[in-house]
Each structure stands twice: as structure tokens, then as C-alpha cells.
Amino acid sequence: MIRLTILLMLTAALSGCASLSDADDFAASAPDHSSRPKIVGASGPLSARATRRLLDKIAPEPGESRLLRRHLTIEQAVAGTPLIADNRTQLLRDGPDTFAAMFAAMKGAKHHINLEYYILEDVESGGTPLSDLLLAKRREGVAVHVIYDSYGSGSTPSEFFDKLKAAGIHLLAFNPVNPLETRTSYSLNDRDHRKILVVDGATAIVGGINLSTTYESNRFGRAAAPQTEAADHWRDTDLVIEGPAVAELQHLFVEHWMSQNGPPLDDATFFPPVPPKGNEVVRIIGSTPDNAIPRYYVTLVSAIRTAERSVWLSAAYFVPTHQEKEDLEDAARRGVDVRLLLPAKSDSDRALAVAHSHYEDLMEAGVKIYEVANAVLHSKTVVIDGVWSAVGSSNFDQRSVLFNDEVDAVVLGDKTAEAMEEMFRQDIAKATLVDLAQWRDRPFSERIDEFFSGLWQRLL
């Protein structure tokens, strides 16, 4: 695995790094707020009057609706997907809650289950292994399709895949590490980092949580610690979506299946009519290295730039581009409450060192940085101005922008934003606020480590 990691880094270096300047140019030249964002409901596109009423409802403060329309228009131009109304959303905290929700949704499947995960392992929930559940649903006649990243799932025992395949479950390895197995042009560095579950075209779960046994354990993959020890766990976030927006996640799954030359899909039940489920407005953004403009990257940059009151962000790997760092600093200087929830420890020492190299500049600009020490922070969330939220697979790093296939859900509405802010408050209550004066006195050896780690930051 170490040799493969080195090979990935060398492959990326030899292939050259994609440019991020195009994204910044696009955001700067995006249409102004006079353009009307297009919002689609369960019954079709909303009228101009209905759109205005909806935006005023979810952004009721003076001037907020104008700012919201501004960055929604930027999103619309780059994302290539519509804002979709009439959805119900629910935040899921950590592995156990997410696995319970996933298993419940899959148990209720009538037609199909589609899974797409960077790491796919035989996880358990309520004492039931994933393999047993999928095999049971297949015996009921439910179609099951699975896309897994061949590198991310490289440690998964082959017996797990063999058992699923023998039962008639369709499996597709994304960009096989072995060039002899590839169905497309060989690409070792481009990875499928998405985490998507779609059930019957009506319910979906998306976010940062892999189907990994790591989320079942307390200490970096070890068995549960004795009760006398403080239990560490992986802190992460997922989102349940019910409603018309699920179709966008389904489209992404089908596009990946086809782009990897998977076997023909029987998709007759993939896109059923879905009635209104709630009041949340959702935009699904699927990003790939093939995009001329990094879609979620520009969306996030535009949202930070138009923030008026607050930007609260959690990141597993904080390796920002120059523009992201500059925009966070600019927001703090204009009085926006910018808070970053970052890990004090990580499964990537290099990414942690790069994050540390940015602390001093950010804090000098007024950004508040909180470090989580009692958990392995893997969550990727943003909440802005109490109306704009994002949950997904994209890390706040350059690999997610340049190389990975990612998926993120942007949610407009105070209900999801309030839940996100409350979750953030609970996290920072257990975190430590980094002190600028003390940080400036950190050992010189740490600064050296930060410098050399920064040489690899586009690959972390």
C-alpha cells in the first residue's frame, strides 16, 4: 500500500497539476443578481413569483435575499444542475446513526439499491452485516448495483465481492489499479471519492461517511477500548434526502456507471415520480477532473464571498487553495464570523502539517480556529449566514478540486442550517480554541515540517 501511495503521488506529479485560476476567473465574471435563479419543484419549474416568495422565505433578513440570489446564480452557471424544491432533509451524525439510517432505507427497498462508495467494506448495523442485507434484498428480487473505488477499497477482502457477485449483485470497480482490468483509459490518480446511496429513486444518503468498519470502532480501527479508557471515534456527517432532488444523485450514479463501461442497466424504475416531501431546496453538485471549471469549488468560493454574517466550516483535511484561504481571510476582515473546526490529529500527518502552516495568517485576519482532539474529525460541512448549507464528500483540499470525483449537496433553508449550526456548536464545545500568541511560539521543528509537507499539498 505504501508503494502504491508513492506511485499515486508520482503519477500526479508527472501528469501535471490542473489549473485553479479558471475557477477564480469564472466566479469573478459570473452574472449579477438580476438573473433569476431557476428552481424546480416536484411539479416542474417554479414561476418568477413563486421563486421570489421561496427565496424571501428562506432568507428573510433585509438584503439577504439579494445576496442569496447572487451566489445562487453563480452556482447555477457552473454547477449544471438545478435548485430543486420540495425536499425533506435530515442530518446524520457519525457512523452508527448513518449506518442505521442506511440499513433501514435498504431494508425497505422494493425495486433497486444503488451504492457508490470510495471505501466499501462489510460493515454492520444492529448486528446485521451489509453483505447479508444485500443478499437478502437480492433474493427478494431487488436489483442491487455497486460502484466502489478500486484504490479506496483495495484492502477489502475479495471474498466479500465474490459473495455479492455470485448472488447476482452488479459490481463495478472505478478506475482499476491494475491496468489489465481497466475498461476505460488508464487513470491511476483520478479516484471516485463519492459516497452515495439511492433507494428506489426516492430516498438518498450522501456525505463524508464511507462504508468502512473504521466507523464501527473507537480507536483508529481497533476494537472498542476498555471502559476505563477515553474512547476516540471518527466524527463525520451525512445527509438524508427525500424528494425530487434524489433524481440528481441517481443521474450521477448512472453517468459513472456508463463512463466506466459497466454492464447495461435496467433503469426502468430509477426515476419514478416523487411527490413533495418537505420545504428544503437542494442542489446536487457532482464534480470530476473532466470539468473545465471545478464545480463545487466555485460554488463554495462564491458562497464565502457573498457571506454577510457567518461562515462555519468543518474540514477533515484543511489544505486550502490560495484563493480559498484569501477569501476566508477577506470575509473575517469585513466582520463575518468565520470559524474553522479542524482536527488536532489525523490519519494524514502531511495534511495536518499543511493546515498548521496556514493558522497564523488566518488568525491574524480574525478567523477563529477550533481543534478537535477527542475524535478523528472527518466531517466536511459548511453553513453560511444561517441559510446556506453544504454536506458532501469534498474535502477542503486541493486533491478534491483537481483529481477526485466528488458529490456535494447544497441545501437552502433555515431548518437544515439551524441543525447544522447546532451540530457545529456541540462540536466546538468539545474543541479547543487555538490561541494566536501561543501558536506563534510553536517549535521551529514544526515549522520545518510544515514547509516540507507543503511541497506535496496538491496531492494531499
C-alpha positions, 0 to 999 in steps of 0.5 A: 500500500505504501508503494502504491501511495508513492506511485499515486503521488508520482503519477500526479506529479508527472501528469501535471497539476490542473489549473485553479485560476479558471475557477477564480476567473469564472466566479469573478465574471459570473452574472449579477443578481438580476438573473433569476435563479431557476428552481424546480419543484416536484411539479416542474419549474417554479414561476418568477413569483413563486421563486421570489416568495421561496427565496424571501422565505428562506432568507428573510433578513433585509438584503439577504435575499439579494445576496442569496440570489447572487451566489445562487446564480453563480452556482447555477452557471457552473454547477449544471444542475438545478435548485430543486424544491420540495425536499425533506432533509435530515442530518446524520451524525457519525457512523452508527446513526448513518449506518442505521439510517442506511440499513433501514432505507435498504431494508425497505427497498422494493425495486433497486439499491444503488451504492457508490462508495470510495471505501466499501467494506462489510460493515454492520448495523444492529448486528446485521452485516451489509453483505447479508442485507444485500443478499437478502434484498437480492433474493427478494428480487431487488436489483442491487448495483455497486460502484466502489473505488478500486484504490479506496477499497483495495484492502477489502477482502475479495471474498466479500465481492465474490459473495455479492457477485455470485448472488447476482449483485452488479459490481463495478470497480472505478478506475482499476489499479491494475491496468489489465482490468481497466475498461476505460483509459488508464487513470491511476490518480483520478479516484471516485471519492463519492459516497452515495446511496439511492433507494428506489429513486426516492430516498438518498444518503450522501456525505463524508461517511464511507462504508468502512468498519473504521466507523464501527470502532473507537480507536483508529480501527481497533476494537472498542477500548476498555471502559476505563479508557477515553474512547476516540471515534471518527466524527463525520456527517451525512445527509438524508434526502427525500424528494425530487432532488434524489433524481440528481444523485441517481443521474450521477450514479448512472453517468459513472456507471456508463463512463466506466463501461459497466454492464447495461442497466435496467433503469426502468424504475430509477426515476419514478415520480416523487411527490413533495416531501418537505420545504428544503431546496437542494442542489446536487453538485457532482464534480470530476477532473473532466470539468473545465471549471471545478464545480463545487469549488466555485460554488463554495468560493462564491458562497464565502464571498457573498457571506454577510454574517457567518461562515462555519466550516468543518474540514477533515483535511484543511489544505486550502487553495490560495484563493480559498484561504484569501477569501476566508481571510477577506470575509473575517476582515469585513466582520463575518464570523468565520470559524474553522473546526479542524482536527488536532490529529489525523490519519494524514500527518502531511495534511495536518502539517499543511493546515498548521502552516496556514493558522497564523495568517488566518488568525491574524485576519480574525478567523477563529480556529477550533481543534478537535482532539477527542475524535478523528474529525472527518466531517466536511460541512459548511453553513453560511449566514444561517441559510446556506448549507453544504454536506458532501464528500469534498474535502477542503483540499486541493486533491478534491478540486483537481483529481477526485470525483466528488458529490456535494449537496447544497441545501437552502433553508433555515431548518437544515442550517439551524441543525447544522449550526447546532451540530457545529456548536456541540462540536466546538464545545468539545474543541479547543480554541487555538490561541494566536500568541501561543501558536506563534511560539510553536517549535521551529521543528514544526515549522520545518515540517510544515514547509516540507509537507507543503511541497506535496499539498496538491496531492494531499 
